[in-house]
Amino acid sequence: MLSAMFSGNFSTKPDEDGSYFIDRDPKYFPIILNYLRNNTLDIKEMSHKELRALKEEIEYYQIGSLIALFNNEGFCVSVSVFL
């Protein structure tokens, strides 16, 4: 989704300072951005509610490798089991 936002397929224009506004909850974006930067995901201290919200953001941005982690790699958000 991030790639698509800036591919020219969407009408996006920067603010006066050159930044782009993405109308999503900013609370979880740093976690997603850190994953994209260094392929690590620190969610040990997150509550079930926060994990569900993070999963929603991951699905919105369509980050396949993170979606796979949430669905297949040893923890299940829907039942709060973490390994």
N, CA, C and O atoms as a Maestro MAE file, in Angstrom:
{
 s_m_m2io_version
 :::
 2.0.0
}

f_m_ct {
 s_m_title
 :::
 protein
 m_atom[332] {
  # First column is atom index #
  i_m_mmod_type
  r_m_x_coord
  r_m_y_coord
  r_m_z_coord
  i_m_residue_number
  s_m_chain_name
  s_m_pdb_residue_name
  s_m_pdb_atom_name
  i_m_atomic_number
  :::
  1 25 0.826 -1.193 0.000 1 A "MET " " N  " 7
  2 3 0.000 0.000 0.000 1 A "MET " " CA " 6
  3 2 0.873 1.259 0.000 1 A "MET " " C  " 6
  4 15 0.581 2.217 -0.716 1 A "MET " " O  " 8
  5 25 1.933 1.257 0.796 2 A "LEU " " N  " 7
  6 3 2.808 2.439 0.798 2 A "LEU " " CA " 6
  7 2 3.403 2.668 -0.590 2 A "LEU " " C  " 6
  8 15 3.462 3.798 -1.074 2 A "LEU " " O  " 8
  9 25 3.830 1.609 -1.205 3 A "SER " " N  " 7
  10 3 4.377 1.720 -2.554 3 A "SER " " CA " 6
  11 2 3.322 2.248 -3.517 3 A "SER " " C  " 6
  12 15 3.601 3.125 -4.335 3 A "SER " " O  " 8
  13 25 2.112 1.711 -3.418 4 A "ALA " " N  " 7
  14 3 1.026 2.139 -4.299 4 A "ALA " " CA " 6
  15 2 0.667 3.608 -4.073 4 A "ALA " " C  " 6
  16 15 0.337 4.318 -5.023 4 A "ALA " " O  " 8
  17 25 0.730 4.065 -2.825 5 A "MET " " N  " 7
  18 3 0.379 5.456 -2.510 5 A "MET " " CA " 6
  19 2 1.255 6.450 -3.272 5 A "MET " " C  " 6
  20 15 0.813 7.542 -3.630 5 A "MET " " O  " 8
  21 25 2.494 6.056 -3.509 6 A "PHE " " N  " 7
  22 3 3.437 6.976 -4.137 6 A "PHE " " CA " 6
  23 2 3.818 6.544 -5.547 6 A "PHE " " C  " 6
  24 15 4.797 7.045 -6.099 6 A "PHE " " O  " 8
  25 25 3.072 5.635 -6.129 7 A "SER " " N  " 7
  26 3 3.369 5.123 -7.462 7 A "SER " " CA " 6
  27 2 2.835 6.005 -8.582 7 A "SER " " C  " 6
  28 15 3.180 5.811 -9.748 7 A "SER " " O  " 8
  29 25 2.000 6.967 -8.235 8 A "GLY " " N  " 7
  30 3 1.369 7.790 -9.248 8 A "GLY " " CA " 6
  31 2 -0.062 7.368 -9.539 8 A "GLY " " C  " 6
  32 15 -0.780 8.056 -10.265 8 A "GLY " " O  " 8
  33 25 -0.482 6.231 -8.969 9 A "ASN " " N  " 7
  34 3 -1.849 5.746 -9.157 9 A "ASN " " CA " 6
  35 2 -2.854 6.454 -8.252 9 A "ASN " " C  " 6
  36 15 -4.060 6.399 -8.493 9 A "ASN " " O  " 8
  37 25 -2.359 7.113 -7.221 10 A "PHE " " N  " 7
  38 3 -3.202 7.874 -6.305 10 A "PHE " " CA " 6
  39 2 -2.862 9.351 -6.450 10 A "PHE " " C  " 6
  40 15 -1.743 9.716 -6.812 10 A "PHE " " O  " 8
  41 25 -3.834 10.178 -6.166 11 A "SER " " N  " 7
  42 3 -3.603 11.622 -6.196 11 A "SER " " CA " 6
  43 2 -3.041 12.054 -4.842 11 A "SER " " C  " 6
  44 15 -3.795 12.372 -3.922 11 A "SER " " O  " 8
  45 25 -1.721 12.064 -4.727 12 A "THR " " N  " 7
  46 3 -1.082 12.469 -3.478 12 A "THR " " CA " 6
  47 2 -0.256 13.718 -3.722 12 A "THR " " C  " 6
  48 15 0.451 13.837 -4.723 12 A "THR " " O  " 8
  49 25 -0.362 14.632 -2.796 13 A "LYS " " N  " 7
  50 3 0.418 15.859 -2.866 13 A "LYS " " CA " 6
  51 2 1.034 16.117 -1.501 13 A "LYS " " C  " 6
  52 15 0.380 15.917 -0.477 13 A "LYS " " O  " 8
  53 25 2.267 16.554 -1.476 14 A "PRO " " N  " 7
  54 3 2.888 16.840 -0.178 14 A "PRO " " CA " 6
  55 2 2.327 18.118 0.440 14 A "PRO " " C  " 6
  56 15 1.815 18.997 -0.253 14 A "PRO " " O  " 8
  57 25 2.439 18.192 1.767 15 A "ASP " " N  " 7
  58 3 2.105 19.427 2.471 15 A "ASP " " CA " 6
  59 2 3.135 20.490 2.111 15 A "ASP " " C  " 6
  60 15 4.095 20.222 1.389 15 A "ASP " " O  " 8
  61 25 2.924 21.691 2.620 16 A "GLU " " N  " 7
  62 3 3.837 22.795 2.313 16 A "GLU " " CA " 6
  63 2 5.272 22.484 2.726 16 A "GLU " " C  " 6
  64 15 6.216 22.965 2.099 16 A "GLU " " O  " 8
  65 25 5.443 21.678 3.784 17 A "ASP " " N  " 7
  66 3 6.788 21.350 4.256 17 A "ASP " " CA " 6
  67 2 7.380 20.128 3.549 17 A "ASP " " C  " 6
  68 15 8.488 19.701 3.874 17 A "ASP " " O  " 8
  69 25 6.647 19.566 2.583 18 A "GLY " " N  " 7
  70 3 7.135 18.420 1.825 18 A "GLY " " CA " 6
  71 2 6.730 17.069 2.380 18 A "GLY " " C  " 6
  72 15 7.036 16.036 1.785 18 A "GLY " " O  " 8
  73 25 6.041 17.065 3.523 19 A "SER " " N  " 7
  74 3 5.611 15.793 4.103 19 A "SER " " CA " 6
  75 2 4.266 15.369 3.528 19 A "SER " " C  " 6
  76 15 3.525 16.178 2.969 19 A "SER " " O  " 8
  77 25 3.967 14.076 3.679 20 A "TYR " " N  " 7
  78 3 2.696 13.520 3.215 20 A "TYR " " CA " 6
  79 2 1.871 13.109 4.420 20 A "TYR " " C  " 6
  80 15 2.399 12.556 5.384 20 A "TYR " " O  " 8
  81 25 0.583 13.380 4.365 21 A "PHE " " N  " 7
  82 3 -0.329 13.007 5.441 21 A "PHE " " CA " 6
  83 2 -1.007 11.697 5.073 21 A "PHE " " C  " 6
  84 15 -1.645 11.591 4.026 21 A "PHE " " O  " 8
  85 25 -0.866 10.693 5.945 22 A "ILE " " N  " 7
  86 3 -1.551 9.412 5.784 22 A "ILE " " CA " 6
  87 2 -2.537 9.315 6.936 22 A "ILE " " C  " 6
  88 15 -2.134 9.279 8.099 22 A "ILE " " O  " 8
  89 25 -3.808 9.272 6.626 23 A "ASP " " N  " 7
  90 3 -4.862 9.325 7.632 23 A "ASP " " CA " 6
  91 2 -5.092 7.957 8.275 23 A "ASP " " C  " 6
  92 15 -6.115 7.310 8.049 23 A "ASP " " O  " 8
  93 25 -4.118 7.534 9.080 24 A "ARG " " N  " 7
  94 3 -4.186 6.286 9.833 24 A "ARG " " CA " 6
  95 2 -3.717 6.571 11.257 24 A "ARG " " C  " 6
  96 15 -3.088 7.597 11.514 24 A "ARG " " O  " 8
  97 25 -4.021 5.669 12.171 25 A "ASP " " N  " 7
  98 3 -3.586 5.818 13.560 25 A "ASP " " CA " 6
  99 2 -2.056 5.758 13.612 25 A "ASP " " C  " 6
  100 15 -1.474 4.745 13.226 25 A "ASP " " O  " 8
  101 25 -1.400 6.811 14.077 26 A "PRO " " N  " 7
  102 3 0.058 6.829 14.076 26 A "PRO " " CA " 6
  103 2 0.697 5.964 15.170 26 A "PRO " " C  " 6
  104 15 1.913 5.774 15.168 26 A "PRO " " O  " 8
  105 25 -0.092 5.449 16.084 27 A "LYS " " N  " 7
  106 3 0.462 4.689 17.207 27 A "LYS " " CA " 6
  107 2 1.271 3.476 16.744 27 A "LYS " " C  " 6
  108 15 2.307 3.167 17.332 27 A "LYS " " O  " 8
  109 25 0.812 2.792 15.706 28 A "TYR " " N  " 7
  110 3 1.443 1.544 15.296 28 A "TYR " " CA " 6
  111 2 2.395 1.699 14.119 28 A "TYR " " C  " 6
  112 15 3.126 0.766 13.788 28 A "TYR " " O  " 8
  113 25 2.395 2.847 13.493 29 A "PHE " " N  " 7
  114 3 3.257 3.039 12.327 29 A "PHE " " CA " 6
  115 2 4.738 2.897 12.651 29 A "PHE " " C  " 6
  116 15 5.469 2.336 11.835 29 A "PHE " " O  " 8
  117 25 5.223 3.375 13.802 30 A "PRO " " N  " 7
  118 3 6.648 3.175 14.112 30 A "PRO " " CA " 6
  119 2 7.037 1.697 14.194 30 A "PRO " " C  " 6
  120 15 8.149 1.337 13.807 30 A "PRO " " O  " 8
  121 25 6.151 0.845 14.684 31 A "ILE " " N  " 7
  122 3 6.431 -0.588 14.746 31 A "ILE " " CA " 6
  123 2 6.556 -1.148 13.333 31 A "ILE " " C  " 6
  124 15 7.465 -1.921 13.035 31 A "ILE " " O  " 8
  125 25 5.635 -0.748 12.479 32 A "ILE " " N  " 7
  126 3 5.662 -1.193 11.087 32 A "ILE " " CA " 6
  127 2 6.896 -0.657 10.375 32 A "ILE " " C  " 6
  128 15 7.560 -1.392 9.644 32 A "ILE " " O  " 8
  129 25 7.203 0.612 10.583 33 A "LEU " " N  " 7
  130 3 8.364 1.220 9.940 33 A "LEU " " CA " 6
  131 2 9.662 0.556 10.397 33 A "LEU " " C  " 6
  132 15 10.547 0.304 9.580 33 A "LEU " " O  " 8
  133 25 9.782 0.271 11.691 34 A "ASN " " N  " 7
  134 3 10.982 -0.411 12.187 34 A "ASN " " CA " 6
  135 2 11.108 -1.808 11.589 34 A "ASN " " C  " 6
  136 15 12.215 -2.262 11.301 34 A "ASN " " O  " 8
  137 25 9.986 -2.485 11.401 35 A "TYR " " N  " 7
  138 3 10.034 -3.794 10.746 35 A "TYR " " CA " 6
  139 2 10.550 -3.656 9.310 35 A "TYR " " C  " 6
  140 15 11.385 -4.445 8.868 35 A "TYR " " O  " 8
  141 25 10.057 -2.661 8.596 36 A "LEU " " N  " 7
  142 3 10.502 -2.462 7.216 36 A "LEU " " CA " 6
  143 2 11.978 -2.076 7.147 36 A "LEU " " C  " 6
  144 15 12.674 -2.416 6.191 36 A "LEU " " O  " 8
  145 25 12.446 -1.365 8.169 37 A "ARG " " N  " 7
  146 3 13.855 -0.933 8.189 37 A "ARG " " CA " 6
  147 2 14.803 -2.075 8.531 37 A "ARG " " C  " 6
  148 15 15.828 -2.244 7.871 37 A "ARG " " O  " 8
  149 25 14.469 -2.869 9.565 38 A "ASN " " N  " 7
  150 3 15.455 -3.839 10.055 38 A "ASN " " CA " 6
  151 2 14.913 -5.252 10.263 38 A "ASN " " C  " 6
  152 15 15.587 -6.094 10.856 38 A "ASN " " O  " 8
  153 25 13.704 -5.514 9.779 39 A "ASN " " N  " 7
  154 3 13.129 -6.858 9.800 39 A "ASN " " CA " 6
  155 2 12.986 -7.429 11.213 39 A "ASN " " C  " 6
  156 15 13.110 -8.638 11.407 39 A "ASN " " O  " 8
  157 25 12.729 -6.574 12.188 40 A "THR " " N  " 7
  158 3 12.464 -7.026 13.551 40 A "THR " " CA " 6
  159 2 11.087 -6.534 13.982 40 A "THR " " C  " 6
  160 15 10.608 -5.493 13.532 40 A "THR " " O  " 8
  161 25 10.470 -7.304 14.857 41 A "LEU " " N  " 7
  162 3 9.128 -6.966 15.325 41 A "LEU " " CA " 6
  163 2 9.093 -7.138 16.831 41 A "LEU " " C  " 6
  164 15 9.111 -8.264 17.327 41 A "LEU " " O  " 8
  165 25 9.042 -6.025 17.571 42 A "ASP " " N  " 7
  166 3 9.027 -6.067 19.027 42 A "ASP " " CA " 6
  167 2 7.601 -5.849 19.519 42 A "ASP " " C  " 6
  168 15 7.117 -4.719 19.573 42 A "ASP " " O  " 8
  169 25 6.934 -6.945 19.876 43 A "ILE " " N  " 7
  170 3 5.535 -6.865 20.319 43 A "ILE " " CA " 6
  171 2 5.332 -7.545 21.671 43 A "ILE " " C  " 6
  172 15 4.194 -7.801 22.063 43 A "ILE " " O  " 8
  173 25 6.406 -7.838 22.386 44 A "LYS " " N  " 7
  174 3 6.323 -8.592 23.632 44 A "LYS " " CA " 6
  175 2 5.440 -7.939 24.682 44 A "LYS " " C  " 6
  176 15 4.746 -8.641 25.418 44 A "LYS " " O  " 8
  177 25 5.446 -6.648 24.768 45 A "GLU " " N  " 7
  178 3 4.703 -5.940 25.806 45 A "GLU " " CA " 6
  179 2 3.321 -5.476 25.362 45 A "GLU " " C  " 6
  180 15 2.664 -4.730 26.087 45 A "GLU " " O  " 8
  181 25 2.872 -5.898 24.198 46 A "MET " " N  " 7
  182 3 1.594 -5.419 23.677 46 A "MET " " CA " 6
  183 2 0.437 -6.253 24.202 46 A "MET " " C  " 6
  184 15 0.547 -7.470 24.357 46 A "MET " " O  " 8
  185 25 -0.658 -5.587 24.470 47 A "SER " " N  " 7
  186 3 -1.874 -6.262 24.921 47 A "SER " " CA " 6
  187 2 -2.590 -6.897 23.731 47 A "SER " " C  " 6
  188 15 -2.263 -6.622 22.576 47 A "SER " " O  " 8
  189 25 -3.551 -7.733 24.024 48 A "HIS " " N  " 7
  190 3 -4.359 -8.362 22.972 48 A "HIS " " CA " 6
  191 2 -5.032 -7.298 22.099 48 A "HIS " " C  " 6
  192 15 -5.062 -7.419 20.874 48 A "HIS " " O  " 8
  193 25 -5.565 -6.268 22.734 49 A "LYS " " N  " 7
  194 3 -6.236 -5.190 22.004 49 A "LYS " " CA " 6
  195 2 -5.254 -4.461 21.078 49 A "LYS " " C  " 6
  196 15 -5.584 -4.157 19.932 49 A "LYS " " O  " 8
  197 25 -4.063 -4.188 21.578 50 A "GLU " " N  " 7
  198 3 -3.054 -3.509 20.762 50 A "GLU " " CA " 6
  199 2 -2.603 -4.389 19.594 50 A "GLU " " C  " 6
  200 15 -2.377 -3.891 18.491 50 A "GLU " " O  " 8
  201 25 -2.472 -5.682 19.834 51 A "LEU " " N  " 7
  202 3 -2.082 -6.586 18.758 51 A "LEU " " CA " 6
  203 2 -3.131 -6.651 17.673 51 A "LEU " " C  " 6
  204 15 -2.797 -6.713 16.490 51 A "LEU " " O  " 8
  205 25 -4.390 -6.639 18.057 52 A "ARG " " N  " 7
  206 3 -5.466 -6.640 17.060 52 A "ARG " " CA " 6
  207 2 -5.420 -5.354 16.229 52 A "ARG " " C  " 6
  208 15 -5.608 -5.390 15.013 52 A "ARG " " O  " 8
  209 25 -5.168 -4.219 16.891 53 A "ALA " " N  " 7
  210 3 -5.080 -2.940 16.176 53 A "ALA " " CA " 6
  211 2 -3.856 -2.923 15.250 53 A "ALA " " C  " 6
  212 15 -3.932 -2.430 14.125 53 A "ALA " " O  " 8
  213 25 -2.737 -3.461 15.728 54 A "LEU " " N  " 7
  214 3 -1.538 -3.540 14.893 54 A "LEU " " CA " 6
  215 2 -1.806 -4.414 13.673 54 A "LEU " " C  " 6
  216 15 -1.399 -4.074 12.563 54 A "LEU " " O  " 8
  217 25 -2.484 -5.530 13.874 55 A "LYS " " N  " 7
  218 3 -2.801 -6.412 12.752 55 A "LYS " " CA " 6
  219 2 -3.669 -5.690 11.724 55 A "LYS " " C  " 6
  220 15 -3.482 -5.878 10.521 55 A "LYS " " O  " 8
  221 25 -4.612 -4.871 12.177 56 A "GLU " " N  " 7
  222 3 -5.438 -4.089 11.252 56 A "GLU " " CA " 6
  223 2 -4.579 -3.159 10.404 56 A "GLU " " C  " 6
  224 15 -4.798 -3.029 9.199 56 A "GLU " " O  " 8
  225 25 -3.603 -2.513 11.033 57 A "GLU " " N  " 7
  226 3 -2.722 -1.610 10.295 57 A "GLU " " CA " 6
  227 2 -1.865 -2.390 9.299 57 A "GLU " " C  " 6
  228 15 -1.679 -1.958 8.161 57 A "GLU " " O  " 8
  229 25 -1.349 -3.532 9.728 58 A "ILE " " N  " 7
  230 3 -0.535 -4.368 8.839 58 A "ILE " " CA " 6
  231 2 -1.359 -4.791 7.637 58 A "ILE " " C  " 6
  232 15 -0.866 -4.771 6.510 58 A "ILE " " O  " 8
  233 25 -2.601 -5.172 7.861 59 A "GLU " " N  " 7
  234 3 -3.468 -5.572 6.751 59 A "GLU " " CA " 6
  235 2 -3.793 -4.388 5.846 59 A "GLU " " C  " 6
  236 15 -3.884 -4.546 4.628 59 A "GLU " " O  " 8
  237 25 -3.969 -3.200 6.432 60 A "TYR " " N  " 7
  238 3 -4.229 -2.014 5.611 60 A "TYR " " CA " 6
  239 2 -3.052 -1.744 4.672 60 A "TYR " " C  " 6
  240 15 -3.239 -1.489 3.483 60 A "TYR " " O  " 8
  241 25 -1.846 -1.803 5.219 61 A "TYR " " N  " 7
  242 3 -0.658 -1.522 4.408 61 A "TYR " " CA " 6
  243 2 -0.248 -2.709 3.533 61 A "TYR " " C  " 6
  244 15 0.657 -2.580 2.708 61 A "TYR " " O  " 8
  245 25 -0.897 -3.852 3.700 62 A "GLN " " N  " 7
  246 3 -0.656 -5.053 2.892 62 A "GLN " " CA " 6
  247 2 0.818 -5.463 2.887 62 A "GLN " " C  " 6
  248 15 1.424 -5.662 1.834 62 A "GLN " " O  " 8
  249 25 1.374 -5.581 4.094 63 A "ILE " " N  " 7
  250 3 2.762 -6.008 4.228 63 A "ILE " " CA " 6
  251 2 2.751 -7.527 4.404 63 A "ILE " " C  " 6
  252 15 2.599 -8.050 5.508 63 A "ILE " " O  " 8
  253 25 2.917 -8.204 3.284 64 A "GLY " " N  " 7
  254 3 2.738 -9.651 3.233 64 A "GLY " " CA " 6
  255 2 3.545 -10.424 4.254 64 A "GLY " " C  " 6
  256 15 3.022 -11.350 4.875 64 A "GLY " " O  " 8
  257 25 4.809 -10.067 4.445 65 A "SER " " N  " 7
  258 3 5.638 -10.814 5.388 65 A "SER " " CA " 6
  259 2 5.149 -10.649 6.822 65 A "SER " " C  " 6
  260 15 5.257 -11.582 7.617 65 A "SER " " O  " 8
  261 25 4.620 -9.491 7.164 66 A "LEU " " N  " 7
  262 3 4.060 -9.293 8.512 66 A "LEU " " CA " 6
  263 2 2.725 -10.004 8.659 66 A "LEU " " C  " 6
  264 15 2.428 -10.559 9.717 66 A "LEU " " O  " 8
  265 25 1.929 -9.991 7.620 67 A "ILE " " N  " 7
  266 3 0.660 -10.724 7.663 67 A "ILE " " CA " 6
  267 2 0.955 -12.203 7.889 67 A "ILE " " C  " 6
  268 15 0.274 -12.861 8.675 67 A "ILE " " O  " 8
  269 25 1.958 -12.720 7.207 68 A "ALA " " N  " 7
  270 3 2.335 -14.124 7.379 68 A "ALA " " CA " 6
  271 2 2.780 -14.407 8.804 68 A "ALA " " C  " 6
  272 15 2.435 -15.450 9.361 68 A "ALA " " O  " 8
  273 25 3.540 -13.499 9.404 69 A "LEU " " N  " 7
  274 3 3.958 -13.688 10.795 69 A "LEU " " CA " 6
  275 2 2.746 -13.796 11.714 69 A "LEU " " C  " 6
  276 15 2.689 -14.680 12.568 69 A "LEU " " O  " 8
  277 25 1.800 -12.919 11.544 70 A "PHE " " N  " 7
  278 3 0.622 -12.930 12.402 70 A "PHE " " CA " 6
  279 2 -0.250 -14.166 12.163 70 A "PHE " " C  " 6
  280 15 -0.933 -14.625 13.079 70 A "PHE " " O  " 8
  281 25 -0.232 -14.695 10.965 71 A "ASN " " N  " 7
  282 3 -1.108 -15.815 10.641 71 A "ASN " " CA " 6
  283 2 -0.442 -17.176 10.768 71 A "ASN " " C  " 6
  284 15 -1.136 -18.173 10.965 71 A "ASN " " O  " 8
  285 25 0.894 -17.251 10.659 72 A "ASN " " N  " 7
  286 3 1.524 -18.562 10.514 72 A "ASN " " CA " 6
  287 2 2.733 -18.854 11.385 72 A "ASN " " C  " 6
  288 15 3.146 -20.013 11.442 72 A "ASN " " O  " 8
  289 25 3.316 -17.904 12.051 73 A "GLU " " N  " 7
  290 3 4.640 -18.117 12.625 73 A "GLU " " CA " 6
  291 2 4.694 -18.231 14.144 73 A "GLU " " C  " 6
  292 15 5.533 -17.579 14.765 73 A "GLU " " O  " 8
  293 25 3.849 -19.018 14.753 74 A "GLY " " N  " 7
  294 3 4.027 -19.309 16.168 74 A "GLY " " CA " 6
  295 2 3.227 -18.465 17.135 74 A "GLY " " C  " 6
  296 15 3.299 -18.686 18.344 74 A "GLY " " O  " 8
  297 25 2.483 -17.523 16.650 75 A "PHE " " N  " 7
  298 3 1.575 -16.826 17.546 75 A "PHE " " CA " 6
  299 2 0.303 -16.492 16.819 75 A "PHE " " C  " 6
  300 15 0.295 -16.283 15.606 75 A "PHE " " O  " 8
  301 25 -0.767 -16.443 17.567 76 A "CYS " " N  " 7
  302 3 -2.087 -16.232 16.986 76 A "CYS " " CA " 6
  303 2 -2.746 -15.077 17.722 76 A "CYS " " C  " 6
  304 15 -3.030 -15.183 18.915 76 A "CYS " " O  " 8
  305 25 -2.987 -13.993 17.033 77 A "VAL " " N  " 7
  306 3 -3.564 -12.809 17.661 77 A "VAL " " CA " 6
  307 2 -4.973 -13.085 18.164 77 A "VAL " " C  " 6
  308 15 -5.375 -12.539 19.192 77 A "VAL " " O  " 8
  309 25 -5.713 -13.903 17.475 78 A "SER " " N  " 7
  310 3 -7.119 -14.098 17.838 78 A "SER " " CA " 6
  311 2 -7.283 -14.774 19.187 78 A "SER " " C  " 6
  312 15 -8.332 -14.618 19.812 78 A "SER " " O  " 8
  313 25 -6.293 -15.518 19.667 79 A "VAL " " N  " 7
  314 3 -6.422 -16.183 20.964 79 A "VAL " " CA " 6
  315 2 -5.335 -15.765 21.945 79 A "VAL " " C  " 6
  316 15 -5.210 -16.361 23.015 79 A "VAL " " O  " 8
  317 25 -4.560 -14.769 21.604 80 A "SER " " N  " 7
  318 3 -3.514 -14.217 22.482 80 A "SER " " CA " 6
  319 2 -2.495 -15.245 22.918 80 A "SER " " C  " 6
  320 15 -2.135 -15.277 24.095 80 A "SER " " O  " 8
  321 25 -2.026 -16.066 22.040 81 A "VAL " " N  " 7
  322 3 -0.977 -17.025 22.355 81 A "VAL " " CA " 6
  323 2 0.312 -16.556 21.705 81 A "VAL " " C  " 6
  324 15 0.365 -16.350 20.492 81 A "VAL " " O  " 8
  325 25 1.348 -16.388 22.511 82 A "PHE " " N  " 7
  326 3 2.608 -15.888 21.989 82 A "PHE " " CA " 6
  327 2 3.743 -16.808 22.403 82 A "PHE " " C  " 6
  328 15 3.836 -17.209 23.563 82 A "PHE " " O  " 8
  329 25 4.589 -17.135 21.467 83 A "LEU " " N  " 7
  330 3 5.737 -17.994 21.750 83 A "LEU " " CA " 6
  331 2 7.012 -17.188 21.642 83 A "LEU " " C  " 6
  332 15 8.101 -17.726 21.844 83 A "LEU " " O  " 8
  :::
 }
 m_bond[331] {
  # First column is bond index #
  i_m_from
  i_m_to
  i_m_order
  :::
  1 1 2 1
  2 2 3 1
  3 3 4 2
  4 3 5 1
  5 5 6 1
  6 6 7 1
  7 7 8 2
  8 7 9 1
  9 9 10 1
  10 10 11 1
  11 11 12 2
  12 11 13 1
  13 13 14 1
  14 14 15 1
  15 15 16 2
  16 15 17 1
  17 17 18 1
  18 18 19 1
  19 19 20 2
  20 19 21 1
  21 21 22 1
  22 22 23 1
  23 23 24 2
  24 23 25 1
  25 25 26 1
  26 26 27 1
  27 27 28 2
  28 27 29 1
  29 29 30 1
  30 30 31 1
  31 31 32 2
  32 31 33 1
  33 33 34 1
  34 34 35 1
  35 35 36 2
  36 35 37 1
  37 37 38 1
  38 38 39 1
  39 39 40 2
  40 39 41 1
  41 41 42 1
  42 42 43 1
  43 43 44 2
  44 43 45 1
  45 45 46 1
  46 46 47 1
  47 47 48 2
  48 47 49 1
  49 49 50 1
  50 50 51 1
  51 51 52 2
  52 51 53 1
  53 53 54 1
  54 54 55 1
  55 55 56 2
  56 55 57 1
  57 57 58 1
  58 58 59 1
  59 59 60 2
  60 59 61 1
  61 61 62 1
  62 62 63 1
  63 63 64 2
  64 63 65 1
  65 65 66 1
  66 66 67 1
  67 67 68 2
  68 67 69 1
  69 69 70 1
  70 70 71 1
  71 71 72 2
  72 71 73 1
  73 73 74 1
  74 74 75 1
  75 75 76 2
  76 75 77 1
  77 77 78 1
  78 78 79 1
  79 79 80 2
  80 79 81 1
  81 81 82 1
  82 82 83 1
  83 83 84 2
  84 83 85 1
  85 85 86 1
  86 86 87 1
  87 87 88 2
  88 87 89 1
  89 89 90 1
  90 90 91 1
  91 91 92 2
  92 91 93 1
  93 93 94 1
  94 94 95 1
  95 95 96 2
  96 95 97 1
  97 97 98 1
  98 98 99 1
  99 99 100 2
  100 99 101 1
  101 101 102 1
  102 102 103 1
  103 103 104 2
  104 103 105 1
  105 105 106 1
  106 106 107 1
  107 107 108 2
  108 107 109 1
  109 109 110 1
  110 110 111 1
  111 111 112 2
  112 111 113 1
  113 113 114 1
  114 114 115 1
  115 115 116 2
  116 115 117 1
  117 117 118 1
  118 118 119 1
  119 119 120 2
  120 119 121 1
  121 121 122 1
  122 122 123 1
  123 123 124 2
  124 123 125 1
  125 125 126 1
  126 126 127 1
  127 127 128 2
  128 127 129 1
  129 129 130 1
  130 130 131 1
  131 131 132 2
  132 131 133 1
  133 133 134 1
  134 134 135 1
  135 135 136 2
  136 135 137 1
  137 137 138 1
  138 138 139 1
  139 139 140 2
  140 139 141 1
  141 141 142 1
  142 142 143 1
  143 143 144 2
  144 143 145 1
  145 145 146 1
  146 146 147 1
  147 147 148 2
  148 147 149 1
  149 149 150 1
  150 150 151 1
  151 151 152 2
  152 151 153 1
  153 153 154 1
  154 154 155 1
  155 155 156 2
  156 155 157 1
  157 157 158 1
  158 158 159 1
  159 159 160 2
  160 159 161 1
  161 161 162 1
  162 162 163 1
  163 163 164 2
  164 163 165 1
  165 165 166 1
  166 166 167 1
  167 167 168 2
  168 167 169 1
  169 169 170 1
  170 170 171 1
  171 171 172 2
  172 171 173 1
  173 173 174 1
  174 174 175 1
  175 175 176 2
  176 175 177 1
  177 177 178 1
  178 178 179 1
  179 179 180 2
  180 179 181 1
  181 181 182 1
  182 182 183 1
  183 183 184 2
  184 183 185 1
  185 185 186 1
  186 186 187 1
  187 187 188 2
  188 187 189 1
  189 189 190 1
  190 190 191 1
  191 191 192 2
  192 191 193 1
  193 193 194 1
  194 194 195 1
  195 195 196 2
  196 195 197 1
  197 197 198 1
  198 198 199 1
  199 199 200 2
  200 199 201 1
  201 201 202 1
  202 202 203 1
  203 203 204 2
  204 203 205 1
  205 205 206 1
  206 206 207 1
  207 207 208 2
  208 207 209 1
  209 209 210 1
  210 210 211 1
  211 211 212 2
  212 211 213 1
  213 213 214 1
  214 214 215 1
  215 215 216 2
  216 215 217 1
  217 217 218 1
  218 218 219 1
  219 219 220 2
  220 219 221 1
  221 221 222 1
  222 222 223 1
  223 223 224 2
  224 223 225 1
  225 225 226 1
  226 226 227 1
  227 227 228 2
  228 227 229 1
  229 229 230 1
  230 230 231 1
  231 231 232 2
  232 231 233 1
  233 233 234 1
  234 234 235 1
  235 235 236 2
  236 235 237 1
  237 237 238 1
  238 238 239 1
  239 239 240 2
  240 239 241 1
  241 241 242 1
  242 242 243 1
  243 243 244 2
  244 243 245 1
  245 245 246 1
  246 246 247 1
  247 247 248 2
  248 247 249 1
  249 249 250 1
  250 250 251 1
  251 251 252 2
  252 251 253 1
  253 253 254 1
  254 254 255 1
  255 255 256 2
  256 255 257 1
  257 257 258 1
  258 258 259 1
  259 259 260 2
  260 259 261 1
  261 261 262 1
  262 262 263 1
  263 263 264 2
  264 263 265 1
  265 265 266 1
  266 266 267 1
  267 267 268 2
  268 267 269 1
  269 269 270 1
  270 270 271 1
  271 271 272 2
  272 271 273 1
  273 273 274 1
  274 274 275 1
  275 275 276 2
  276 275 277 1
  277 277 278 1
  278 278 279 1
  279 279 280 2
  280 279 281 1
  281 281 282 1
  282 282 283 1
  283 283 284 2
  284 283 285 1
  285 285 286 1
  286 286 287 1
  287 287 288 2
  288 287 289 1
  289 289 290 1
  290 290 291 1
  291 291 292 2
  292 291 293 1
  293 293 294 1
  294 294 295 1
  295 295 296 2
  296 295 297 1
  297 297 298 1
  298 298 299 1
  299 299 300 2
  300 299 301 1
  301 301 302 1
  302 302 303 1
  303 303 304 2
  304 303 305 1
  305 305 306 1
  306 306 307 1
  307 307 308 2
  308 307 309 1
  309 309 310 1
  310 310 311 1
  311 311 312 2
  312 311 313 1
  313 313 314 1
  314 314 315 1
  315 315 316 2
  316 315 317 1
  317 317 318 1
  318 318 319 1
  319 319 320 2
  320 319 321 1
  321 321 322 1
  322 322 323 1
  323 323 324 2
  324 323 325 1
  325 325 326 1
  326 326 327 1
  327 327 328 2
  328 327 329 1
  329 329 330 1
  330 330 331 1
  331 331 332 2
  :::
 }
}
